[in-house]
């Protein structure tokens, strides 16, 4: 087990960078950028004793996680260039970081944007009207599924010439 211990110990700088950057972004940068810095909404946004998860908190956590993962990715690139830290730890951290960034950028952030658009259109995700509630969640599910399908299957297939796409491209005359 010495190899596993070495990899775990070598991964500590990446974990520390992630925790430090995400904490700074969540508590200092996000409130300023979102306009919550000087308002009473900051108390409700960062009230961790509340068991209710609200959209603002999800947005804040997603934002801070994205920036923290980008910082870890930059750290990984610098470690790769300078050939520091255990190569196995770098490879594992790289795969984990890139996978999480792709998940956030391709699925989670567009889903939050879709929910914002649906809410702005007047559909409510919480409330007593079950019909409107079901329509809002159905719209969210259908659009998010379509977006995820498009982003993960269709777009990569169109870029890779080895993958056959059933639709023929339109010829320009």
matplotlib code that plots the C-alpha trace (Angstrom):
import matplotlib.pyplot as plt

x = [0.0, 2.9, 1.9, -1.6, -0.3, 2.1, -0.6, -2.9, -0.2, 0.8, -2.8, -3.0, -1.9, -4.7, -7.3, -5.9, -6.1, -9.7, -10.8, -9.0, -10.2, -13.8, -14.0, -12.7, -14.9, -18.0, -17.6, -15.8, -16.1, -19.6, -21.5, -19.8, -20.5, -24.0, -24.9, -25.5, -22.5, -24.3, -27.8, -29.7, -30.0, -26.4, -27.5, -30.2, -27.9, -25.2, -27.4, -26.0, -28.2, -31.2, -32.0, -33.8, -31.7, -32.5, -31.4, -29.1, -27.1, -26.9, -25.7, -23.1, -21.8, -21.7, -19.8, -17.3, -16.8, -16.2, -13.6, -11.9, -11.7, -10.2, -7.6, -6.7, -6.5, -4.1, -2.1, -2.0, -0.8, 2.0, 2.9, 3.0, 5.3, 7.7, 7.4, 6.6, 4.4, 3.8, 2.7, 0.0, -1.4, -1.4, -3.1, -5.8, -6.4, -6.5, -9.1, -11.2, -10.9, -11.7, -14.6, -16.2, -15.6, -17.3, -20.2, -20.7, -20.2, -22.2, -25.1, -25.4, -24.9, -27.2, -29.8, -29.6, -30.0, -33.0, -34.6, -34.0, -35.6, -38.6, -39.0, -38.7, -41.5, -43.8, -43.7, -43.3, -41.2, -42.7, -46.2, -49.7, -50.8, -49.8, -50.7, -48.3, -45.7, -45.8, -45.6, -42.5, -40.7, -41.7, -40.4, -37.2, -36.7, -37.4, -35.2, -32.4, -32.5, -32.5, -29.6, -27.6, -28.3, -27.2, -24.1, -22.8, -23.9, -24.6, -22.0, -19.0, -20.2, -20.3, -16.7, -15.3, -15.0, -14.8, -18.3, -21.1, -23.8, -27.1, -28.0, -26.3, -24.7, -26.4, -24.2, -23.6, -23.9]
y = [0.0, 2.5, 3.5, 4.3, 6.4, 8.2, 9.0, 10.2, 12.4, 13.7, 14.7, 16.9, 20.1, 19.7, 19.1, 22.1, 24.3, 23.2, 23.9, 27.2, 28.6, 27.4, 28.9, 32.3, 32.4, 31.3, 33.7, 36.7, 36.8, 35.4, 37.8, 40.8, 39.6, 38.6, 41.8, 40.1, 41.7, 44.5, 43.2, 41.1, 38.4, 37.4, 36.1, 33.9, 32.8, 31.6, 30.5, 26.9, 26.0, 26.1, 22.7, 24.3, 24.3, 27.4, 28.3, 31.0, 28.6, 26.0, 28.8, 29.9, 26.4, 25.7, 28.9, 28.4, 24.7, 25.7, 28.3, 26.0, 23.2, 25.6, 26.6, 23.0, 22.4, 25.3, 23.9, 20.5, 22.0, 23.8, 20.6, 18.7, 21.3, 21.3, 17.6, 17.9, 15.7, 12.0, 11.3, 8.9, 11.5, 14.1, 11.7, 10.8, 14.5, 15.4, 12.8, 13.7, 17.5, 17.3, 14.9, 17.2, 20.3, 18.7, 17.6, 21.1, 22.9, 20.6, 19.5, 21.4, 25.0, 24.7, 23.1, 26.0, 28.4, 26.5, 26.6, 30.4, 30.9, 28.8, 30.6, 34.0, 32.9, 32.5, 28.8, 28.0, 25.1, 25.3, 26.1, 24.8, 24.6, 21.1, 21.5, 24.4, 22.7, 19.5, 21.6, 23.5, 20.3, 18.6, 21.5, 21.4, 17.7, 17.7, 20.7, 19.5, 16.0, 17.4, 19.8, 16.9, 14.6, 17.4, 18.3, 14.8, 12.8, 14.9, 17.6, 15.3, 13.0, 16.0, 16.9, 13.4, 12.4, 8.7, 8.8, 8.6, 11.1, 10.1, 13.6, 14.8, 18.2, 20.8, 21.6, 25.3, 26.4]
z = [0.0, -0.1, -3.7, -2.6, 0.3, -2.0, -4.5, -1.7, -0.2, -3.6, -4.3, -1.2, -3.0, -5.5, -2.8, -0.8, -3.9, -4.7, -1.1, -0.8, -4.1, -3.7, -0.2, -1.3, -4.4, -2.5, 0.4, -1.1, -4.9, -5.6, -3.3, -5.0, -8.5, -7.8, -5.9, -2.6, -0.9, 0.8, 1.0, 3.5, 0.9, 1.7, 5.0, 3.5, 0.7, 3.0, 5.9, 6.1, 9.0, 6.7, 5.2, 2.2, -0.9, -3.0, -6.5, -5.4, -3.2, -6.1, -8.4, -5.9, -5.3, -9.0, -9.7, -7.0, -8.0, -11.6, -10.7, -8.2, -10.7, -13.3, -10.8, -10.1, -13.9, -14.2, -11.3, -13.0, -16.2, -14.4, -12.5, -15.9, -17.4, -14.5, -14.0, -10.3, -8.1, -8.7, -12.3, -11.2, -8.8, -11.6, -14.0, -11.5, -10.6, -14.2, -15.1, -12.1, -12.7, -16.4, -15.9, -13.3, -15.4, -18.4, -16.2, -14.8, -18.1, -20.3, -18.0, -14.8, -15.9, -19.0, -16.7, -14.3, -17.2, -18.6, -15.1, -15.0, -18.4, -17.5, -14.2, -15.9, -18.4, -15.4, -14.7, -11.1, -9.8, -6.3, -5.2, -4.7, -8.3, -9.2, -12.9, -13.4, -11.2, -13.4, -16.6, -15.3, -14.3, -17.6, -19.6, -17.5, -18.0, -21.8, -22.6, -20.3, -21.8, -25.3, -24.5, -22.9, -25.8, -28.3, -26.3, -25.6, -28.7, -31.7, -31.5, -30.9, -33.8, -36.2, -35.3, -35.7, -39.4, -38.4, -36.9, -39.4, -39.0, -40.6, -41.8, -45.0, -45.0, -47.2, -50.2, -50.9, -54.5]

ax = plt.figure().add_subplot(projection="3d")
ax.plot(x, y, z, "-o")
ax.set_aspect("equal")
plt.show()
